[in-house]
Amino acid sequence: MELLHQHLWPVYERLTSDALLSRCERKATQNASESFHASVWAKYSKTHFHCKEKVELAVSSAAAAYNFGPYLPTQGFRTLSNHWKD
C-alpha cells in the first residue's frame, strides 16, 4: 500500500497545484482544435452522412460559439426575431 501511495501522491500533487487549477479556471483546453472539433461533431454525428450545407452550418455555429461564447447564436436569433416583428 505504501508503494502505491508513494507513486500516486506526486500525481495528485501535480493535479491539484495552484498553477494547473488556475489554468482550468479560464476554461482553456489543452488542445483547442480537439475542443472545436468536438463541438462541431456534437451537432451532427460523424457516423451518419450529412449534406455539405449542414456541416457548414455546424462549423459556422461552432466557430461563433468558440470565438464569441455559446450564447451568441441565441442572441443573434433574438435580434433577428425582434427585427422581423416590427
C-alpha positions as CSV (number, residue, x, y, z in Angstrom):
1,M,0.0,0.0,0.0
2,E,2.9,2.3,0.8
3,L,4.4,1.8,-2.6
4,L,1.1,2.7,-4.3
5,H,0.8,5.9,-2.1
6,Q,4.4,6.7,-3.0
7,H,3.7,6.7,-6.7
8,L,0.2,8.3,-6.7
9,W,0.9,11.1,-4.3
10,P,3.2,13.1,-6.8
11,V,0.5,12.8,-9.4
12,Y,-2.1,14.1,-7.0
13,E,0.2,16.9,-6.0
14,R,0.6,18.0,-9.7
15,L,-3.1,17.7,-10.5
16,T,-4.0,19.9,-7.5
17,S,-1.3,22.5,-7.9
18,D,-2.5,26.1,-7.9
19,A,-0.8,26.8,-11.3
20,L,-2.7,24.0,-13.0
21,L,-6.0,24.8,-11.4
22,S,-5.7,28.5,-12.3
23,R,-5.4,27.4,-16.0
24,C,-8.6,25.4,-15.6
25,E,-10.4,28.4,-14.2
26,R,-10.0,30.1,-17.6
27,K,-11.7,27.0,-19.2
28,A,-8.7,26.7,-21.6
29,T,-8.3,23.3,-23.2
30,Q,-5.0,21.6,-23.8
31,N,-5.8,21.2,-27.4
32,A,-8.1,23.9,-28.9
33,S,-8.6,22.0,-32.2
34,E,-9.9,19.0,-30.3
35,S,-12.4,21.1,-28.4
36,F,-13.5,22.8,-31.6
37,H,-14.0,19.5,-33.4
38,A,-15.9,18.0,-30.5
39,S,-18.3,21.0,-30.6
40,V,-18.8,20.6,-34.4
41,W,-19.5,16.8,-34.2
42,A,-21.7,17.2,-31.2
43,K,-24.2,19.0,-33.5
44,Y,-24.1,16.3,-36.2
45,S,-22.8,12.8,-35.7
46,K,-19.8,11.6,-37.7
47,T,-21.4,8.2,-38.0
48,H,-24.1,9.4,-40.4
49,F,-23.9,11.2,-43.7
50,H,-24.9,14.9,-43.7
51,C,-25.1,17.3,-46.6
52,K,-22.5,19.9,-47.1
53,E,-24.8,22.7,-46.0
54,K,-25.5,21.1,-42.6
55,V,-21.8,20.5,-42.0
56,E,-21.0,24.1,-43.0
57,L,-23.8,25.3,-40.6
58,A,-22.3,23.1,-37.8
59,V,-18.8,24.5,-38.4
60,S,-20.0,28.1,-38.5
61,S,-22.1,27.7,-35.4
62,A,-19.2,26.1,-33.5
63,A,-16.8,28.8,-34.7
64,A,-19.1,31.5,-33.5
65,A,-19.6,29.8,-30.1
66,Y,-15.8,29.2,-29.9
67,N,-14.9,32.8,-30.7
68,F,-17.7,34.7,-29.1
69,G,-19.3,32.4,-26.5
70,P,-22.1,29.9,-26.6
71,Y,-24.9,32.4,-26.4
72,L,-24.0,34.5,-29.5
73,P,-26.2,32.5,-31.9
74,T,-29.2,32.7,-29.5
75,Q,-28.7,36.5,-29.1
76,G,-28.4,36.8,-32.9
77,F,-31.7,34.9,-33.5
78,R,-33.4,37.0,-30.8
79,T,-32.3,40.2,-32.5
80,L,-33.5,39.0,-35.9
81,S,-36.9,37.9,-34.5
82,N,-37.3,41.3,-32.8
83,H,-36.5,43.0,-36.1
84,W,-39.0,40.9,-38.0
85,K,-41.8,41.6,-35.5
86,D,-41.5,45.3,-36.2
